[in-house]
Amino acid sequence: MGEAVGQREAALAPALVARDAIVAARAVRLAAGRRLLLLSAPGAAAWLGARGWRALVRAATGGAPAEAVQDALCCGGAPGFALDALREGCRILVLDGGCPGFAAVAGAAQEAGALLLPARPASLDLRELDLSRPAGQARLAQWLAGAPDDSAPIWR
């Protein structure tokens, strides 16, 4: 699974931490069709759940082209939440690679055609940006263009 996962991880779009649908929708609109990955807050599967995450993504993406917006739910170290997310249709998940159930979830993800990441990808946290201001919009555009500003707030 290592080679395939590595290739699929490389295909991930620039990640934006999305904590609410309104801000995420604004980021999607400002992206204007550029590829992006909406990434949940760390461990969001525990408090938001897979259904809540799917609803947030649907609200944020509205009419955005499906191929432009990917989404990933972070399950922390809880394999049960990851399995639930697979059942709910999540196709990119983050699960702590050191958790005891990682291998079992990886097998289930492979069967479902989903990507399981052992760690959160580098991401720009939308709560740190004011997308109504030109500086926030410029930071977002820079991140999506693949030239992130080292001073930008990033989750690792």
Long-range contacts (C-beta under 8 A, 24 or more apart in sequence): 1-106, 1-110, 5-115, 5-116, 5-117, 8-115, 9-115, 9-117, 9-121, 12-37, 12-70, 12-72, 12-92, 12-121, 13-37, 13-68, 13-69, 13-70, 14-123, 14-124, 14-143, 14-144, 14-146, 14-148, 15-39, 15-72, 15-120, 15-121, 15-122, 15-123, 15-124, 16-123, 16-124, 16-125, 16-126, 16-140, 16-143, 17-41, 17-123, 17-124, 17-125, 17-126, 17-127, 17-155, 18-56, 18-57, 18-60, 18-71, 18-126, 19-126, 19-127, 20-56, 21-55, 21-56, 21-59, 21-60, 23-126, 23-127, 23-131, 24-56, 24-57, 24-59, 24-60, 24-126, 25-59, 25-60, 25-61, 25-62, 26-131, 27-60, 27-126, 27-131, 27-140, 28-60, 28-61, 28-62, 28-64, 28-69, 29-64, 30-131, 30-137, 30-140, 30-141, 31-68, 31-140, 31-144, 33-64, 33-65, 33-68, 34-68, 34-144, 34-145, 35-67, 35-68, 35-69, 35-70, 35-144, 36-68, 36-69, 36-70, 36-144, 37-69, 37-70, 37-71, 37-72, 37-92, 37-121, 37-123, 38-69, 38-70, 38-71, 38-72, 39-71, 39-72, 39-74, 39-94, 39-120, 39-121, 39-123, 39-155, 40-71, 40-72, 40-73, 40-74, 41-74, 42-74, 42-76, 42-120, 42-155, 43-74, 43-75, 43-76, 43-78, 44-73, 44-74, 45-73, 45-74, 45-75, 45-76, 45-78, 45-81, 45-82, 45-84, 45-85, 46-75, 46-76, 46-78, 46-81, 49-81, 49-84, 50-81, 50-84, 50-85, 50-87, 50-88, 50-89, 50-90, 51-88, 53-85, 53-90, 54-88, 54-89, 54-90, 72-117, 72-121, 74-120, 79-104, 79-105, 82-109, 82-116, 83-108, 86-112, 86-114, 90-114, 91-115, 92-117, 93-117, 94-118, 94-119, 94-120, 94-121, 119-156, 120-155, 120-156, 122-148, 122-154, 122-155, 122-156, 123-154, 123-155, 124-148, 124-152, 124-153, 124-154, 125-153, 125-154, 125-155, 128-152, 128-153
